[in-house]
Amino acid sequence: MRILNLSLLRLNDSHSYYGGAIGSIGYELLSSLASIDGVDVISFTQGTDLSYSVPSSLNLVQANSFSEVKKIMPKYLQKSEETILTHFYFHEPEYTPLAHLANKLDSPFVIGMCELPHHRLRDEVSGLLKSPLIRKIGKSIAYMPRFKKTLSLCDRLITVNGAAKQYYSKYVPTTQIGVIPYGVNQELFPCTSLPEEPRILVVSRLIRRRGINALIDALPSIISEIPDVHLDIVGDGPQRIPLEQQASEIGVSSRVHFHGNVSAEALTQHYQNCSVFCHLSTSDGWNQPALEAMSTGRPVIGMDAHHNSMILDGITGYLIHPMEINSLPKYLIQILDDGNLCSQMGTSAHELISTNHNIATVAKQYLTEFQRLL
């Protein structure tokens, strides 16, 4: 089987969260598919940042635009072979100008890794896009017609959870929509025992939407019950200086550690050094760092929202309703103060990832979908 991926993702294996995790997520899926016997993967990419060797069956082709892909694509097309055309990480209001080629080749076209759309605040956009009105007009006039056209050409659409499936059913018949969650490479994030020192970890782009300010606000209450607690923040972004100032103003600077963007090895070490992982985003398509934390055997606290569908409330961590953010200190203190509870939740989290989110398992689920279409 040959998989030809049309999406122009910037791929990396560094697990950087500045600007989004999709570069790593996409690469892990492509490389896992290419590691299956009998599968060759060709993926067009706008660039790569790879530290480890690429599977021999994965061919990454540099292209800066869809027009460039159109020029070089013919030499990668062979009608005699079983070919699946894919567009991984398709999101509103994106489109694929080359989707019509699937019809010409008589090859199935699969759109995958579709998340529920989420809001973007002013600190995430620049220039004219800071205007909600301009974004709305541009979306409705320039993008949505092509977005819908691309969806109409797909033979199968894969969403990451049930909420995303429900959203895309407005455009694609429900019978054509499958659900396969994101996966995580558990070899990179192995399960380890809990540390002795209580540490809370955040891995995120530092933007307002991620709610890190609420966690810093909660620290004084947590410190009053857990005096030696520390907060580690991995990632960078426009809110770093305001967050540093906030920590200083409420007197917790010595407990809050900003690490910036780190290497993949350092990221794994941060997961292993923490007792509990916290991700307070109010709007996201998915929570990939939660998968990595859970893989290492750590409980996760997140908001009660669709992007946290991997968190089982009271079993692998806690979900907090946005209107009840004041309960955050209570849940963190409960986990940090009870070693047995923390360990039990961490073990359940690791088992859930091993069963449902191991990247090899996820790749095989995609392969099954492809084989059915062929």
C-alpha positions as semicolon CSV with decimal commas, in nm:
position;residue;x (nm);y (nm);z (nm)
1;M;0,000;0,000;0,000
2;R;0,115;0,351;-0,080
3;I;0,000;0,649;0,127
4;L;0,040;0,989;-0,036
5;N;-0,013;1,269;0,217
6;L;-0,100;1,605;0,063
7;S;-0,095;1,821;0,377
8;L;0,203;2,055;0,404
9;L;0,281;2,011;0,772
10;R;0,610;2,131;0,919
11;L;0,728;1,807;1,078
12;N;0,947;1,763;1,384
13;D;1,034;1,508;1,649
14;S;1,127;1,768;1,912
15;H;0,777;1,792;2,068
16;S;0,782;2,170;2,076
17;Y;0,454;2,334;2,178
18;Y;0,526;2,685;2,058
19;G;0,283;2,728;1,774
20;G;0,117;2,391;1,827
21;A;0,202;2,026;1,869
22;I;0,081;1,910;1,529
23;G;0,430;1,896;1,376
24;S;0,525;1,619;1,618
25;I;0,183;1,450;1,614
26;G;0,183;1,434;1,235
27;Y;0,537;1,301;1,217
28;E;0,469;1,027;1,473
29;L;0,166;0,906;1,276
30;L;0,345;0,915;0,939
31;S;0,653;0,737;1,072
32;S;0,442;0,475;1,255
33;L;0,246;0,401;0,936
34;A;0,574;0,373;0,744
35;S;0,702;0,123;1,001
36;I;0,425;-0,125;0,914
37;D;0,530;-0,399;0,670
38;G;0,405;-0,341;0,318
39;V;0,330;0,029;0,366
40;D;0,517;0,310;0,188
41;V;0,443;0,669;0,288
42;I;0,515;0,983;0,087
43;S;0,439;1,311;0,258
44;F;0,485;1,662;0,125
45;T;0,617;1,897;0,392
46;Q;0,714;2,262;0,418
47;G;1,011;2,169;0,632
48;T;1,146;1,929;0,892
49;D;1,335;1,946;1,219
50;L;1,429;1,585;1,290
51;S;1,687;1,454;1,535
52;Y;1,630;1,083;1,484
53;S;1,654;0,862;1,177
54;V;1,351;0,850;0,946
55;P;1,200;0,508;0,862
56;S;1,320;0,386;0,522
57;S;0,961;0,360;0,397
58;L;0,888;0,725;0,475
59;N;0,976;0,970;0,197
60;L;0,948;1,336;0,303
61;V;0,930;1,568;0,002
62;Q;1,004;1,939;0,048
63;A;0,739;2,172;-0,101
64;N;0,652;2,527;0,000
65;S;0,302;2,549;-0,148
66;F;0,026;2,345;-0,308
67;S;0,119;2,488;-0,647
68;E;0,469;2,347;-0,602
69;V;0,322;2,013;-0,498
70;K;0,112;2,014;-0,815
71;K;0,427;2,046;-1,028
72;I;0,625;1,766;-0,864
73;M;0,340;1,535;-0,775
74;P;0,306;1,340;-1,107
75;K;0,628;1,148;-1,056
76;Y;0,495;1,012;-0,726
77;L;0,169;0,887;-0,878
78;Q;0,147;0,532;-1,005
79;K;-0,197;0,407;-1,101
80;S;-0,086;0,046;-1,086
81;E;-0,032;0,059;-0,710
82;E;-0,287;0,063;-0,429
83;T;-0,272;0,429;-0,333
84;I;-0,450;0,620;-0,057
85;L;-0,447;1,000;-0,074
86;T;-0,461;1,165;0,268
87;H;-0,472;1,509;0,417
88;F;-0,366;1,486;0,781
89;Y;-0,459;1,761;1,025
90;F;-0,739;1,914;0,823
91;H;-0,918;2,188;1,013
92;E;-1,173;2,461;0,956
93;P;-1,146;2,658;0,735
94;E;-0,867;2,472;0,551
95;Y;-0,890;2,325;0,202
96;T;-0,687;2,098;-0,026
97;P;-0,664;2,225;-0,385
98;L;-0,535;1,885;-0,497
99;A;-0,818;1,677;-0,351
100;H;-0,977;1,634;-0,693
101;L;-0,677;1,425;-0,801
102;A;-0,817;1,134;-0,600
103;N;-1,108;1,112;-0,842
104;K;-0,876;1,119;-1,143
105;L;-0,661;0,843;-0,998
106;D;-0,956;0,640;-0,880
107;S;-0,788;0,640;-0,537
108;P;-0,964;0,682;-0,202
109;F;-0,919;1,023;-0,041
110;V;-0,908;1,032;0,340
111;I;-0,913;1,345;0,551
112;G;-0,781;1,275;0,897
113;M;-0,691;1,403;1,243
114;C;-0,983;1,646;1,244
115;E;-1,031;1,836;1,569
116;L;-1,317;2,046;1,697
117;P;-1,250;2,412;1,595
118;H;-1,144;2,637;1,881
119;H;-1,127;3,009;1,950
120;R;-0,815;3,222;1,906
121;L;-0,764;3,531;2,119
122;R;-0,587;3,852;2,020
123;D;-0,247;3,747;2,158
124;E;-0,243;3,452;1,913
125;V;-0,291;3,647;1,591
126;S;-0,125;3,945;1,425
127;G;-0,201;4,232;1,188
128;L;-0,550;4,255;1,040
129;L;-0,638;3,913;1,183
130;K;-0,669;4,076;1,525
131;S;-1,005;4,204;1,406
132;P;-1,281;3,945;1,469
133;L;-1,485;4,104;1,190
134;I;-1,207;4,060;0,932
135;R;-1,152;3,700;1,043
136;K;-1,524;3,630;1,010
137;I;-1,550;3,787;0,663
138;G;-1,235;3,614;0,539
139;K;-1,357;3,279;0,668
140;S;-1,703;3,303;0,512
141;I;-1,595;3,442;0,175
142;A;-1,242;3,312;0,108
143;Y;-1,222;2,981;0,289
144;M;-1,552;2,814;0,376
145;P;-1,666;2,743;0,018
146;R;-1,335;2,565;-0,057
147;F;-1,342;2,398;0,284
148;K;-1,683;2,248;0,207
149;K;-1,575;2,153;-0,145
150;T;-1,275;1,961;-0,014
151;L;-1,492;1,777;0,238
152;S;-1,735;1,680;-0,039
153;L;-1,451;1,500;-0,221
154;C;-1,339;1,278;0,066
155;D;-1,431;0,910;0,089
156;R;-1,363;0,894;0,463
157;L;-1,312;1,153;0,734
158;I;-1,138;1,068;1,063
159;T;-1,201;1,279;1,374
160;V;-1,014;1,268;1,704
161;N;-1,318;1,232;1,930
162;G;-1,697;1,218;1,933
163;A;-1,741;1,594;1,966
164;A;-1,542;1,653;1,647
165;K;-1,743;1,383;1,470
166;Q;-2,065;1,559;1,564
167;Y;-1,931;1,892;1,435
168;Y;-1,817;1,753;1,098
169;S;-2,145;1,568;1,047
170;K;-2,278;1,908;0,933
171;Y;-2,066;1,867;0,620
172;V;-2,010;1,493;0,577
173;P;-2,259;1,206;0,623
174;T;-2,213;1,044;0,962
175;T;-2,163;0,705;0,797
176;Q;-1,846;0,841;0,633
177;I;-1,694;0,963;0,960
178;G;-1,473;0,753;1,187
179;V;-1,316;0,832;1,524
180;I;-0,949;0,763;1,593
181;P;-0,778;0,961;1,872
182;Y;-0,429;1,103;1,860
183;G;-0,152;0,875;1,975
184;V;0,171;0,912;2,167
185;N;0,508;0,742;2,129
186;Q;0,537;0,567;2,464
187;E;0,901;0,483;2,405
188;L;0,973;0,855;2,432
189;F;0,751;0,896;2,741
190;P;0,802;0,584;2,955
191;C;0,619;0,530;3,283
192;T;0,826;0,606;3,594
193;S;0,771;0,617;3,969
194;L;0,654;0,938;4,132
195;P;0,917;1,186;4,260
196;E;0,957;1,267;4,627
197;E;0,934;1,644;4,577
198;P;0,583;1,773;4,494
199;R;0,593;1,946;4,156
200;I;0,316;2,068;3,926
201;L;0,392;2,078;3,554
202;V;0,252;2,285;3,267
203;V;0,356;2,219;2,906
204;S;0,201;2,477;2,677
205;R;0,242;2,772;2,451
206;L;0,217;3,071;2,683
207;I;-0,101;3,235;2,558
208;R;-0,400;3,376;2,743
209;R;-0,635;3,097;2,632
210;R;-0,434;2,835;2,824
211;G;-0,534;2,974;3,166
212;I;-0,189;2,954;3,326
213;N;-0,265;3,273;3,521
214;A;-0,535;3,082;3,715
215;L;-0,279;2,823;3,823
216;I;-0,036;3,089;3,945
217;D;-0,321;3,255;4,135
218;A;-0,391;2,922;4,304
219;L;-0,033;2,873;4,427
220;P;-0,058;3,064;4,760
221;S;-0,348;2,840;4,869
222;I;-0,159;2,530;4,761
223;I;0,162;2,639;4,937
224;S;-0,030;2,686;5,262
225;E;-0,105;2,310;5,259
226;I;0,193;2,178;5,060
227;P;0,480;2,408;5,170
228;D;0,750;2,259;4,942
229;V;0,549;2,258;4,617
230;H;0,698;2,398;4,293
231;L;0,544;2,484;3,956
232;D;0,738;2,415;3,635
233;I;0,622;2,585;3,314
234;V;0,763;2,449;2,986
235;G;0,700;2,648;2,671
236;D;0,715;3,008;2,556
237;G;0,488;3,273;2,411
238;P;0,353;3,627;2,440
239;Q;0,224;3,582;2,796
240;R;0,556;3,488;2,952
241;I;0,643;3,836;3,083
242;P;0,290;3,901;3,221
243;L;0,297;3,561;3,394
244;E;0,639;3,631;3,545
245;Q;0,510;3,965;3,672
246;Q;0,202;3,800;3,816
247;A;0,412;3,546;4,007
248;S;0,626;3,828;4,144
249;E;0,328;4,040;4,249
250;I;0,168;3,764;4,455
251;G;0,500;3,655;4,606
252;V;0,549;3,311;4,449
253;S;0,836;3,381;4,208
254;S;1,066;3,143;4,393
255;R;0,817;2,860;4,335
256;V;0,746;2,922;3,965
257;H;1,011;2,812;3,715
258;F;0,990;2,918;3,349
259;H;1,195;2,681;3,133
260;G;1,104;2,805;2,785
261;N;1,109;2,562;2,493
262;V;1,315;2,254;2,573
263;S;1,452;1,950;2,390
264;A;1,256;1,626;2,361
265;E;1,484;1,465;2,620
266;A;1,439;1,754;2,865
267;L;1,063;1,745;2,812
268;T;1,050;1,377;2,908
269;Q;1,254;1,457;3,218
270;H;1,009;1,729;3,322
271;Y;0,717;1,484;3,295
272;Q;0,907;1,234;3,509
273;N;0,998;1,499;3,767
274;C;0,640;1,616;3,822
275;S;0,373;1,475;4,053
276;V;0,074;1,608;3,859
277;F;0,019;1,768;3,521
278;C;-0,212;2,067;3,477
279;H;-0,364;2,204;3,156
280;L;-0,630;2,473;3,202
281;S;-0,708;2,568;2,843
282;T;-1,070;2,671;2,795
283;S;-1,070;2,605;2,420
284;D;-0,856;2,364;2,220
285;G;-0,886;2,100;1,953
286;W;-0,695;1,840;2,158
287;N;-0,468;1,814;2,463
288;Q;-0,159;1,630;2,341
289;P;0,064;1,711;2,643
290;A;-0,192;1,532;2,860
291;L;-0,126;1,211;2,662
292;E;0,247;1,246;2,723
293;A;0,202;1,313;3,095
294;M;-0,039;1,019;3,127
295;S;0,205;0,794;2,941
296;T;0,467;0,868;3,208
297;G;0,214;0,772;3,477
298;R;0,101;1,114;3,595
299;P;-0,252;1,226;3,688
300;V;-0,387;1,520;3,488
301;I;-0,609;1,812;3,590
302;G;-0,786;1,990;3,305
303;M;-1,098;2,180;3,218
304;D;-1,424;1,994;3,160
305;A;-1,418;2,045;2,783
306;H;-1,422;1,835;2,465
307;H;-1,048;1,862;2,405
308;N;-0,988;1,674;2,731
309;S;-1,177;1,360;2,626
310;M;-0,874;1,151;2,727
311;I;-0,913;1,247;3,098
312;L;-1,146;1,027;3,304
313;D;-1,273;1,240;3,591
314;G;-1,184;1,088;3,928
315;I;-0,992;0,801;3,765
316;T;-0,696;0,944;3,570
317;G;-0,724;1,294;3,718
318;Y;-0,987;1,562;3,758
319;L;-1,197;1,775;3,526
320;I;-1,293;2,123;3,643
321;H;-1,593;2,313;3,513
322;P;-1,491;2,658;3,383
323;M;-1,729;2,824;3,631
324;E;-1,567;2,634;3,920
325;I;-1,203;2,729;3,866
326;N;-1,183;2,823;4,235
327;S;-1,184;2,450;4,313
328;L;-0,843;2,410;4,145
329;P;-0,638;2,439;4,470
330;K;-0,859;2,174;4,636
331;Y;-0,793;1,917;4,363
332;L;-0,421;1,986;4,343
333;I;-0,382;1,965;4,720
334;Q;-0,581;1,640;4,724
335;I;-0,349;1,477;4,471
336;L;-0,024;1,618;4,610
337;D;-0,113;1,529;4,970
338;D;-0,217;1,170;4,903
339;G;0,062;0,960;4,756
340;N;-0,161;0,655;4,712
341;L;-0,423;0,853;4,519
342;C;-0,158;1,015;4,302
343;S;0,000;0,678;4,224
344;Q;-0,334;0,508;4,158
345;M;-0,446;0,782;3,919
346;G;-0,109;0,780;3,745
347;T;-0,123;0,403;3,695
348;S;-0,476;0,428;3,553
349;A;-0,361;0,707;3,321
350;H;-0,070;0,500;3,190
351;E;-0,293;0,197;3,132
352;L;-0,544;0,408;2,941
353;I;-0,273;0,544;2,712
354;S;-0,127;0,198;2,653
355;T;-0,470;0,067;2,553
356;N;-0,618;0,354;2,352
357;H;-0,346;0,602;2,257
358;N;-0,024;0,415;2,182
359;I;0,091;0,553;1,846
360;A;0,144;0,205;1,698
361;T;-0,216;0,113;1,785
362;V;-0,345;0,438;1,636
363;A;-0,148;0,380;1,314
364;K;-0,299;0,032;1,279
365;Q;-0,647;0,180;1,319
366;Y;-0,575;0,418;1,031
367;L;-0,439;0,128;0,826
368;T;-0,761;-0,067;0,886
369;E;-0,961;0,227;0,754
370;F;-0,742;0,245;0,444
371;Q;-0,768;-0,129;0,377
372;R;-1,147;-0,114;0,395
373;L;-1,155;0,163;0,136
374;L;-0,920;-0,019;-0,099
